[in-house]
């Protein structure tokens, strides 16, 4: 965790907004009250709110400080992964999920190599998309080793009620815990399938990415996803092992 108190407070409020605990348009408590709740000085809280306003999470006016209406920010892959481990669901409050595919298939070569599979081995392939109100918030494809489906039958189900907490169920069922993760992001144009799910025109700009989670035994989950161009994701990280100057 970052050492700066104002950034710690900003991260706690940011997480509450991304999780939907603080809803769009909701008014935050007065600064002095919120500072007491967060256990910091008013000046420190002010820096936190300035930080969040620049990022687009909140707005301020004479009437007070509010969560932005239809904020142009959304959960990153890291946010969703840590959320499901923390709360049991990848979804924020008010967000919905539809699973369109859940099947065993022969994977593309690059997926087979990620999971270190033999020729002819299958994987679990799931496709799902999320939304909030009339807004589409993301299209996702996740892959798992085929034998995970024997331990977690829900992997082959399109039932949306069991889908949000699958990573937790997988780890409990197979007795493994993801220790490391990596995200890769790039901007590109949406193809016809992506545009249809995200309610965009074909060729519209999107933010696309991939993530993988692994432990000492190998990859547990590999995912690919894309977000509408109007949304922004952000990451916070610590540089604890910064190289020393020569």
MIDOSE-1310 file (N, C-alpha, C; in nm, 2 decimals, decimal comma, always signed):
residues 246
xxxx	+0,08/-0,12/+0,00/+0,00/+0,00/+0,00/+0,09/+0,12/+0,00; +0,04/+0,23/-0,07/+0,12/+0,35/-0,08/+0,13/+0,41/+0,06; +0,24/+0,49/+0,08/+0,27/+0,54/+0,22/+0,20/+0,67/+0,24; +0,15/+0,74/+0,14/+0,09/+0,87/+0,16/-0,05/+0,86/+0,20
xxxx	-0,09/+0,91/+0,32/-0,23/+0,90/+0,37/-0,33/+0,95/+0,28; -0,31/+1,06/+0,21/-0,42/+1,11/+0,12/-0,44/+1,01/+0,00; -0,34/+0,94/-0,04/-0,36/+0,84/-0,15/-0,43/+0,72/-0,10; -0,40/+0,68/+0,03/-0,47/+0,57/+0,09/-0,62/+0,60/+0,10
xxxx	-0,65/+0,72/+0,14/-0,79/+0,76/+0,15/-0,86/+0,76/+0,02; -0,79/+0,82/-0,08/-0,84/+0,82/-0,22/-0,87/+0,68/-0,27; -0,78/+0,59/-0,24/-0,80/+0,45/-0,28/-0,92/+0,39/-0,22; -0,94/+0,41/-0,09/-1,06/+0,36/-0,02/-1,19/+0,41/-0,08
xxxx	-1,20/+0,54/-0,11/-1,32/+0,60/-0,16/-1,34/+0,55/-0,31; -1,23/+0,54/-0,38/-1,23/+0,50/-0,52/-1,29/+0,35/-0,53; -1,24/+0,27/-0,44/-1,29/+0,13/-0,43/-1,44/+0,13/-0,40; -1,49/+0,21/-0,31/-1,63/+0,21/-0,27/-1,71/+0,26/-0,39
xxxx	-1,66/+0,35/-0,47/-1,73/+0,39/-0,59/-1,73/+0,28/-0,70; -1,62/+0,22/-0,72/-1,61/+0,11/-0,82/-1,70/-0,01/-0,78; -1,70/-0,04/-0,65/-1,79/-0,15/-0,61/-1,93/-0,12/-0,61; -1,97/+0,01/-0,62/-2,11/+0,05/-0,62/-2,16/+0,08/-0,48
xxxx	-2,08/+0,08/-0,38/-2,12/+0,11/-0,25/-2,16/+0,26/-0,24; -2,08/+0,34/-0,31/-2,12/+0,48/-0,33/-2,18/+0,49/-0,47; -2,30/+0,53/-0,48/-2,37/+0,53/-0,60/-2,36/+0,66/-0,68; -2,38/+0,65/-0,81/-2,37/+0,76/-0,90/-2,47/+0,87/-0,85
xxxx	-2,42/+1,00/-0,84/-2,50/+1,11/-0,79/-2,51/+1,12/-0,64; -2,46/+1,02/-0,56/-2,47/+1,02/-0,42/-2,38/+1,13/-0,36; -2,44/+1,20/-0,26/-2,36/+1,31/-0,20/-2,27/+1,25/-0,09; -2,15/+1,29/-0,08/-2,06/+1,25/+0,02/-2,08/+1,33/+0,15
xxxx	-2,05/+1,28/+0,26/-2,06/+1,35/+0,39/-1,98/+1,48/+0,38; -2,01/+1,58/+0,46/-1,93/+1,70/+0,47/-1,79/+1,67/+0,50; -1,70/+1,76/+0,46/-1,55/+1,73/+0,46/-1,51/+1,69/+0,60; -1,55/+1,77/+0,70/-1,50/+1,75/+0,84/-1,55/+1,61/+0,89
xxxx	-1,68/+1,58/+0,86/-1,73/+1,45/+0,90/-1,66/+1,34/+0,83; -1,64/+1,35/+0,70/-1,57/+1,25/+0,62/-1,43/+1,23/+0,67; -1,36/+1,34/+0,70/-1,22/+1,33/+0,75/-1,22/+1,25/+0,88; -1,32/+1,28/+0,97/-1,32/+1,20/+1,10/-1,34/+1,05/+1,07
xxxx	-1,43/+1,02/+0,97/-1,46/+0,88/+0,94/-1,34/+0,81/+0,88; -1,26/+0,89/+0,81/-1,14/+0,83/+0,75/-1,02/+0,84/+0,84; -1,03/+0,91/+0,95/-0,92/+0,92/+1,05/-0,80/+1,00/+1,00; -0,83/+1,11/+0,92/-0,73/+1,20/+0,87/-0,76/+1,34/+0,89
xxxx	-0,67/+1,43/+0,87/-0,69/+1,57/+0,88/-0,78/+1,62/+0,76; -0,85/+1,73/+0,78/-0,93/+1,79/+0,67/-0,84/+1,82/+0,55; -0,72/+1,87/+0,58/-0,64/+1,91/+0,46/-0,60/+1,78/+0,38; -0,57/+1,67/+0,46/-0,54/+1,54/+0,39/-0,66/+1,49/+0,31
xxxx	-0,78/+1,50/+0,37/-0,90/+1,46/+0,29/-0,91/+1,55/+0,17; -0,89/+1,68/+0,18/-0,90/+1,77/+0,07/-0,81/+1,72/-0,05; -0,69/+1,68/-0,02/-0,60/+1,63/-0,12/-0,66/+1,50/-0,19; -0,72/+1,42/-0,10/-0,77/+1,29/-0,16/-0,89/+1,33/-0,25
xxxx	-0,97/+1,42/-0,22/-1,09/+1,45/-0,30/-1,04/+1,52/-0,43; -0,94/+1,60/-0,42/-0,88/+1,67/-0,54/-0,83/+1,56/-0,64; -0,77/+1,46/-0,58/-0,72/+1,35/-0,66/-0,83/+1,28/-0,73; -0,94/+1,25/-0,66/-1,05/+1,18/-0,72/-1,13/+1,26/-0,82
xxxx	-1,13/+1,39/-0,80/-1,20/+1,48/-0,90/-1,12/+1,49/-1,03; -0,99/+1,49/-1,02/-0,91/+1,49/-1,14/-0,93/+1,36/-1,22; -0,94/+1,25/-1,15/-0,96/+1,12/-1,21/-1,10/+1,10/-1,27; -1,20/+1,19/-1,23/-1,33/+1,18/-1,28/-1,43/+1,10/-1,20
xxxx	-1,39/+1,06/-1,07/-1,48/+0,99/-0,99/-1,58/+1,07/-0,92; -1,55/+1,20/-0,89/-1,64/+1,28/-0,81/-1,65/+1,42/-0,87; -1,75/+1,49/-0,84/-1,77/+1,63/-0,88/-1,80/+1,72/-0,75; -1,76/+1,84/-0,76/-1,79/+1,93/-0,65/-1,87/+2,05/-0,70
xxxx	-1,94/+2,11/-0,61/-2,02/+2,23/-0,64/-2,05/+2,30/-0,50; -2,12/+2,41/-0,51/-2,16/+2,48/-0,38/-2,25/+2,39/-0,29; -2,31/+2,29/-0,35/-2,40/+2,20/-0,28/-2,32/+2,09/-0,21; -2,20/+2,07/-0,24/-2,12/+1,97/-0,18/-2,04/+1,88/-0,28
xxxx	-2,00/+1,77/-0,24/-1,92/+1,67/-0,32/-2,01/+1,55/-0,35; -2,01/+1,51/-0,48/-2,10/+1,40/-0,53/-2,02/+1,30/-0,61; -2,06/+1,18/-0,61/-2,01/+1,08/-0,70/-2,06/+1,12/-0,84; -1,97/+1,12/-0,93/-2,00/+1,16/-1,07/-2,12/+1,08/-1,13
xxxx	-2,21/+1,14/-1,20/-2,31/+1,07/-1,27/-2,25/+1,01/-1,39; -2,28/+0,88/-1,42/-2,22/+0,81/-1,53/-2,07/+0,84/-1,54; -2,00/+0,81/-1,43/-1,85/+0,84/-1,44/-1,78/+0,77/-1,55; -1,68/+0,83/-1,61/-1,61/+0,78/-1,72/-1,50/+0,69/-1,68
xxxx	-1,52/+0,62/-1,57/-1,42/+0,53/-1,52/-1,49/+0,39/-1,49; -1,41/+0,28/-1,50/-1,46/+0,15/-1,48/-1,36/+0,06/-1,41; -1,40/-0,05/-1,37/-1,30/-0,14/-1,30/-1,20/-0,20/-1,40; -1,08/-0,20/-1,36/-0,98/-0,27/-1,44/-0,98/-0,42/-1,41
xxxx	-0,91/-0,50/-1,49/-0,90/-0,64/-1,46/-0,85/-0,67/-1,31; -0,76/-0,59/-1,27/-0,71/-0,60/-1,13/-0,82/-0,57/-1,03; -0,90/-0,46/-1,06/-1,01/-0,43/-0,97/-1,11/-0,54/-0,96; -1,14/-0,60/-1,07/-1,24/-0,71/-1,07/-1,19/-0,83/-1,00
xxxx	-1,06/-0,87/-1,02/-1,00/-0,99/-0,96/-0,99/-0,97/-0,81; -0,95/-0,85/-0,76/-0,94/-0,83/-0,62/-1,08/-0,81/-0,56; -1,17/-0,76/-0,64/-1,31/-0,75/-0,58/-1,37/-0,89/-0,56; -1,35/-0,99/-0,66/-1,41/-1,12/-0,64/-1,35/-1,19/-0,52
xxxx	-1,22/-1,17/-0,50/-1,15/-1,23/-0,39/-1,19/-1,17/-0,25; -1,23/-1,04/-0,26/-1,27/-0,97/-0,14/-1,42/-0,99/-0,11; -1,50/-0,99/-0,21/-1,65/-0,99/-0,19/-1,72/-1,11/-0,24; -1,65/-1,19/-0,32/-1,72/-1,31/-0,38/-1,79/-1,28/-0,51
xxxx	-1,77/-1,16/-0,57/-1,83/-1,13/-0,69/-1,75/-1,03/-0,77; -1,74/-1,05/-0,90/-1,67/-0,96/-0,99/-1,75/-0,83/-1,02; -1,88/-0,83/-0,98/-1,97/-0,72/-1,02/-1,98/-0,62/-0,91; -1,99/-0,49/-0,96/-2,02/-0,38/-0,87/-2,17/-0,38/-0,84
xxxx	-2,20/-0,31/-0,74/-2,35/-0,29/-0,70/-2,42/-0,23/-0,82; -2,53/-0,29/-0,87/-2,61/-0,24/-0,98/-2,56/-0,29/-1,11; -2,45/-0,36/-1,12/-2,40/-0,41/-1,25/-2,46/-0,55/-1,27; -2,48/-0,58/-1,40/-2,54/-0,71/-1,44/-2,44/-0,78/-1,53
xxxx	-2,47/-0,91/-1,54/-2,38/-1,00/-1,62/-2,46/-1,10/-1,70; -2,42/-1,12/-1,82/-2,49/-1,22/-1,91/-2,38/-1,31/-1,97; -2,39/-1,44/-1,95/-2,30/-1,54/-2,00/-2,35/-1,59/-2,13; -2,28/-1,57/-2,24/-2,33/-1,62/-2,37/-2,27/-1,75/-2,42
xxxx	-2,15/-1,79/-2,36/-2,09/-1,91/-2,40/-2,02/-1,97/-2,27; -2,04/-2,11/-2,26/-1,97/-2,18/-2,15/-1,95/-2,32/-2,20; -1,83/-2,36/-2,25/-1,81/-2,48/-2,32/-1,67/-2,53/-2,31; -1,65/-2,66/-2,34/-1,52/-2,72/-2,36/-1,48/-2,72/-2,51
xxxx	-1,37/-2,66/-2,54/-1,33/-2,65/-2,68/-1,18/-2,68/-2,69; -1,13/-2,70/-2,81/-0,99/-2,71/-2,84/-0,94/-2,57/-2,85; -0,84/-2,53/-2,78/-0,80/-2,39/-2,77/-0,72/-2,34/-2,89; -0,71/-2,21/-2,91/-0,61/-2,16/-3,01/-0,47/-2,20/-2,96
xxxx	-0,37/-2,20/-3,05/-0,24/-2,24/-3,01/-0,18/-2,16/-2,89; -0,20/-2,03/-2,90/-0,14/-1,94/-2,79/-0,20/-1,97/-2,65; -0,33/-2,01/-2,65/-0,39/-2,05/-2,52/-0,34/-2,18/-2,48; -0,32/-2,27/-2,57/-0,27/-2,41/-2,53/-0,13/-2,39/-2,47
xxxx	-0,05/-2,30/-2,53/+0,09/-2,28/-2,48/+0,09/-2,22/-2,34; -0,01/-2,12/-2,32/-0,02/-2,06/-2,18/-0,04/-2,16/-2,08; -0,13/-2,26/-2,11/-0,17/-2,36/-2,01/-0,08/-2,49/-2,02; +0,02/-2,48/-2,11/+0,12/-2,60/-2,13/+0,04/-2,72/-2,16
xxxx	-0,05/-2,72/-2,26/-0,13/-2,83/-2,29/-0,07/-2,92/-2,40; -0,11/-3,04/-2,40/-0,07/-3,13/-2,51/-0,17/-3,11/-2,63; -0,12/-3,15/-2,75/-0,21/-3,14/-2,87/-0,33/-3,23/-2,85; -0,45/-3,16/-2,87/-0,58/-3,23/-2,86/-0,64/-3,20/-2,72
xxxx	-0,57/-3,15/-2,63/-0,63/-3,11/-2,50/-0,74/-3,00/-2,52; -0,84/-3,01/-2,43/-0,94/-2,90/-2,43/-0,92/-2,80/-2,32; -1,00/-2,69/-2,33/-1,00/-2,59/-2,22/-1,15/-2,55/-2,20; -1,18/-2,50/-2,09/-1,31/-2,43/-2,06/-1,30/-2,29/-2,13
xxxx	-1,40/-2,26/-2,21/-1,41/-2,13/-2,27/-1,54/-2,06/-2,23; -1,53/-1,94/-2,17/-1,65/-1,87/-2,13/-1,65/-1,73/-2,19; -1,76/-1,69/-2,24/-1,77/-1,55/-2,29/-1,89/-1,48/-2,21; -1,87/-1,36/-2,16/-1,97/-1,29/-2,09/-1,95/-1,14/-2,10
xxxx	-2,06/-1,07/-2,08/-2,05/-0,92/-2,09/-2,13/-0,86/-1,97; -2,09/-0,74/-1,93/-2,14/-0,67/-1,82/-2,21/-0,54/-1,86; -2,30/-0,49/-1,78/-2,37/-0,37/-1,81/-2,42/-0,31/-1,68; -2,45/-0,18/-1,69/-2,50/-0,11/-1,58/-2,61/-0,01/-1,63
xxxx	-2,73/-0,04/-1,60/-2,84/+0,04/-1,67/-2,84/+0,02/-1,82; -2,83/+0,13/-1,89/-2,83/+0,12/-2,04/-2,68/+0,12/-2,09; -2,59/+0,12/-2,00/-2,44/+0,13/-2,04/-2,38/-0,01/-2,04; -2,31/-0,04/-2,15/-2,23/-0,16/-2,16/-2,10/-0,13/-2,10
xxxx	-2,05/-0,22/-2,01/-1,92/-0,19/-1,94/-1,81/-0,28/-1,97; -1,83/-0,39/-2,05/-1,72/-0,47/-2,09/-1,77/-0,60/-2,15; -1,68/-0,66/-2,23/-1,70/-0,79/-2,29/-1,57/-0,87/-2,25; -1,60/-1,00/-2,21/-1,49/-1,08/-2,15/-1,49/-1,22/-2,20
xxxx	-1,38/-1,28/-2,22/-1,36/-1,42/-2,25/-1,26/-1,47/-2,15; -1,29/-1,58/-2,08/-1,20/-1,64/-1,98/-1,18/-1,79/-2,02; -1,06/-1,83/-1,99/-1,02/-1,97/-2,02/-0,96/-2,04/-1,90; -0,99/-2,17/-1,88/-0,94/-2,25/-1,77/-0,91/-2,39/-1,82
xxxx	-0,82/-2,46/-1,75/-0,79/-2,60/-1,78/-0,92/-2,68/-1,78; -0,93/-2,78/-1,87/-1,06/-2,85/-1,88/-1,09/-2,93/-1,75; -0,99/-2,98/-1,68/-1,02/-3,06/-1,56/-1,08/-2,97/-1,44; -1,07/-2,84/-1,45/-1,13/-2,76/-1,35/-1,28/-2,78/-1,35
xxxx	-1,34/-2,81/-1,47/-1,49/-2,82/-1,48/-1,54/-2,94/-1,40; -1,46/-3,04/-1,38/-1,50/-3,15/-1,30/-1,52/-3,11/-1,15; -1,43/-3,02/-1,11/-1,43/-2,97/-0,97/-1,54/-2,86/-0,95; -1,56/-2,78/-1,06/-1,65/-2,67/-1,05/-1,74/-2,68/-1,17
xxxx	-1,85/-2,75/-1,17/-1,94/-2,77/-1,28/-2,00/-2,64/-1,33; -2,01/-2,54/-1,25/-2,06/-2,41/-1,29/-1,98/-2,35/-1,40; -1,86/-2,39/-1,42/-1,78/-2,34/-1,53/-1,84/-2,36/-1,67; -1,93/-2,47/-1,68/-1,99/-2,50/-1,81/-2,14/-2,46/-1,81
xxxx	-2,17/-2,37/-1,72/-2,31/-2,32/-1,71/-2,32/-2,17/-1,75; -2,42/-2,13/-1,82/-2,45/-1,99/-1,85/-2,54/-1,92/-1,75; -2,57/-1,99/-1,64/-2,65/-1,93/-1,54/-2,58/-1,81/-1,48; -2,64/-1,69/-1,49/-2,57/-1,57/-1,44/-2,55/-1,56/-1,29
xxxx	-2,64/-1,64/-1,22/-2,63/-1,63/-1,07/-2,51/-1,69/-1,01; -2,45/-1,79/-1,08/-2,33/-1,85/-1,03/-2,20/-1,80/-1,08; -2,21/-1,72/-1,19/-2,09/-1,67/-1,26/-2,00/-1,57/-1,19; -2,06/-1,47/-1,11/-1,97/-1,37/-1,06/-1,87/-1,41/-0,96
xxxx	-1,88/-1,53/-0,90/-1,78/-1,57/-0,80/-1,70/-1,69/-0,83; -1,68/-1,72/-0,96/-1,62/-1,84/-1,00/-1,48/-1,86/-0,96; -1,40/-1,75/-0,96/-1,26/-1,76/-0,93/-1,24/-1,81/-0,78; -1,32/-1,76/-0,69/-1,32/-1,81/-0,55/-1,35/-1,96/-0,54
xxxx	-1,46/-2,00/-0,62/-1,50/-2,14/-0,61/-1,39/-2,23/-0,67; -1,32/-2,18/-0,78/-1,22/-2,26/-0,84/-1,10/-2,28/-0,74; -1,06/-2,18/-0,68/-0,95/-2,19/-0,59/-0,98/-2,28/-0,47; -1,10/-2,27/-0,42/-1,14/-2,36/-0,31/-1,15/-2,50/-0,35
xxxx	-1,20/-2,53/-0,48/-1,22/-2,66/-0,52/-1,09/-2,73/-0,56; -0,99/-2,66/-0,62/-0,87/-2,72/-0,67/-0,76/-2,71/-0,56; -0,78/-2,64/-0,46/-0,68/-2,62/-0,35/-0,55/-2,54/-0,40; -0,58/-2,45/-0,49/-0,47/-2,36/-0,54/-0,51/-2,22/-0,52
xxxx	-0,41/-2,13/-0,51/-0,43/-1,99/-0,50/-0,35/-1,91/-0,59; -0,41/-1,83/-0,67/-0,33/-1,74/-0,76/-0,24/-1,65/-0,68; -0,11/-1,65/-0,71/-0,02/-1,57/-0,63/+0,03/-1,45/-0,72; +0,03/-1,46/-0,85/+0,08/-1,36/-0,94/-0,02/-1,33/-1,05
xxxx	-0,01/-1,21/-1,10/-0,10/-1,18/-1,22/-0,03/-1,08/-1,31; -0,07/-1,07/-1,43/-0,02/-0,98/-1,53/-0,13/-0,93/-1,62; -0,13/-0,80/-1,65/-0,23/-0,74/-1,74/-0,15/-0,68/-1,86; -0,20/-0,70/-1,98/-0,15/-0,63/-2,10/-0,26/-0,56/-2,17
xxxx	-0,25/-0,43/-2,20/-0,35/-0,35/-2,26/-0,30/-0,29/-2,39; -0,40/-0,27/-2,48/-0,37/-0,20/-2,60/-0,50/-0,14/-2,66; -0,48/-0,03/-2,73/-0,60/+0,03/-2,80/-0,61/-0,02/-2,94; -0,73/-0,05/-2,99/-0,75/-0,09/-3,13/-0,89/-0,07/-3,17
xxxx	-0,93/-0,11/-3,29/-1,06/-0,10/-3,34/-1,15/-0,22/-3,30; -1,27/-0,20/-3,28/-1,36/-0,31/-3,24/-1,40/-0,39/-3,37; -1,40/-0,52/-3,36/-1,45/-0,60/-3,47/-1,60/-0,61/-3,45; -1,67/-0,68/-3,55/-1,82/-0,68/-3,55/-1,87/-0,75/-3,42
xxxx	-1,81/-0,85/-3,37/-1,86/-0,92/-3,25/-1,85/-0,83/-3,13; -1,74/-0,77/-3,11/-1,71/-0,68/-3,00/-1,81/-0,56/-3,01; -1,82/-0,50/-3,13/-1,91/-0,38/-3,14/-2,05/-0,42/-3,11; -2,10/-0,53/-3,14/-2,23/-0,57/-3,12/-2,26/-0,58/-2,97
xxxx	-2,17/-0,65/-2,89/-2,19/-0,66/-2,75/-2,17/-0,53/-2,67; -2,09/-0,44/-2,72/-2,06/-0,32/-2,65/-2,15/-0,20/-2,70; -2,24/-0,23/-2,79/-2,33/-0,13/-2,85/-2,25/-0,02/-2,91; -2,15/-0,05/-2,99/-2,07/+0,04/-3,07/-2,08/+0,01/-3,22
xxxx	-2,03/+0,10/-3,30/-2,02/+0,07/-3,44/-1,89/-0,01/-3,47; -1,90/-0,09/-3,57/-1,78/-0,17/-3,60/-1,67/-0,07/-3,64; -1,55/-0,10/-3,58/-1,44/-0,01/-3,61/-1,42/+0,10/-3,51; -1,51/+0,11/-3,41/-1,50/+0,21/-3,31/-1,38/+0,18/-3,22
xxxx	-1,31/+0,28/-3,17/-1,19/+0,25/-3,08/-1,23/+0,19/-2,95; -1,16/+0,09/-2,90/-1,18/+0,03/-2,78/-1,05/+0,01/-2,70; -1,06/-0,02/-2,57/-0,94/-0,06/-2,50/-0,95/-0,21/-2,47; -0,85/-0,28/-2,53/-0,85/-0,42/-2,52/-0,74/-0,47/-2,43
xxxx	-0,76/-0,58/-2,36/-0,65/-0,63/-2,27/-0,66/-0,78/-2,25; -0,56/-0,83/-2,18/-0,56/-0,97/-2,14/-0,49/-0,98/-2,01; -0,54/-1,08/-1,93/-0,47/-1,10/-1,80/-0,45/-1,25/-1,78; -0,36/-1,28/-1,70/-0,34/-1,42/-1,65/-0,30/-1,42/-1,51
xxxx	-0,35/-1,52/-1,44/-0,33/-1,54/-1,30/-0,26/-1,68/-1,28; -0,16/-1,69/-1,20/-0,09/-1,82/-1,19/-0,03/-1,84/-1,05; +0,00/-1,96/-1,02/+0,08/-2,00/-0,90/+0,20/-2,08/-0,94; +0,26/-2,15/-0,85/+0,38/-2,23/-0,88/+0,35/-2,35/-0,98
xxxx	+0,23/-2,39/-0,98/+0,19/-2,50/-1,07/+0,16/-2,46/-1,21; +0,13/-2,33/-1,23/+0,10/-2,28/-1,37/-0,02/-2,19/-1,37; -0,07/-2,16/-1,49/-0,18/-2,06/-1,51/-0,31/-2,12/-1,46; -0,38/-2,04/-1,38/-0,51/-2,08/-1,33/-0,62/-2,02/-1,41
xxxx	-0,60/-1,90/-1,45/-0,70/-1,83/-1,53/-0,64/-1,74/-1,63; -0,69/-1,74/-1,76/-0,64/-1,65/-1,86/-0,77/-1,58/-1,92; -0,76/-1,45/-1,93/-0,88/-1,38/-1,98/-0,84/-1,27/-2,08; -0,94/-1,25/-2,17/-0,93/-1,14/-2,27/-1,05/-1,05/-2,25
xxxx	-1,04/-0,92/-2,27/-1,15/-0,84/-2,25/-1,14/-0,71/-2,33; -1,25/-0,64/-2,35/-1,24/-0,51/-2,41/-1,35/-0,42/-2,35; -1,31/-0,29/-2,35/-1,40/-0,19/-2,29/-1,43/-0,08/-2,39; -1,55/-0,02/-2,38/-1,59/+0,09/-2,47/-1,48/+0,21/-2,46
xxxx	-1,47/+0,28/-2,57/-1,37/+0,39/-2,57/-1,40/+0,50/-2,47; -1,53/+0,51/-2,42/-1,56/+0,62/-2,34/-1,52/+0,60/-2,19; -1,47/+0,48/-2,16/-1,44/+0,45/-2,02/-1,29/+0,44/-2,00; -1,25/+0,47/-1,88/-1,11/+0,48/-1,84/-1,08/+0,38/-1,73
xxxx	-0,97/+0,31/-1,73/-0,93/+0,23/-1,61/-0,80/+0,29/-1,56; -0,78/+0,26/-1,43/-0,66/+0,31/-1,36/-0,60/+0,21/-1,27; -0,47/+0,21/-1,25/-0,40/+0,12/-1,16/-0,32/+0,20/-1,06; -0,31/+0,15/-0,94/-0,22/+0,20/-0,84/-0,12/+0,09/-0,80
xxxx	+0,01/+0,13/-0,78/+0,11/+0,03/-0,75/+0,22/+0,09/-0,67; +0,29/+0,00/-0,60/+0,40/+0,05/-0,52/+0,53/+0,01/-0,58; +0,63/+0,10/-0,57/+0,76/+0,08/-0,63/+0,86/+0,05/-0,51; +0,83/-0,06/-0,44/+0,91/-0,10/-0,32/+1,06/-0,14/-0,36
xxxx	+1,07/-0,19/-0,48/+1,20/-0,24/-0,52/+1,27/-0,16/-0,63; +1,26/-0,03/-0,61/+1,32/+0,06/-0,71/+1,47/+0,04/-0,72; +1,53/+0,04/-0,84/+1,67/+0,01/-0,84/+1,75/+0,13/-0,79; +1,86/+0,10/-0,72/+1,95/+0,20/-0,67/+2,03/+0,27/-0,78
xx	+2,06/+0,40/-0,75/+2,14/+0,47/-0,85/+2,28/+0,42/-0,85; +2,34/+0,42/-0,97/+2,47/+0,37/-0,99/+2,57/+0,46/-0,92
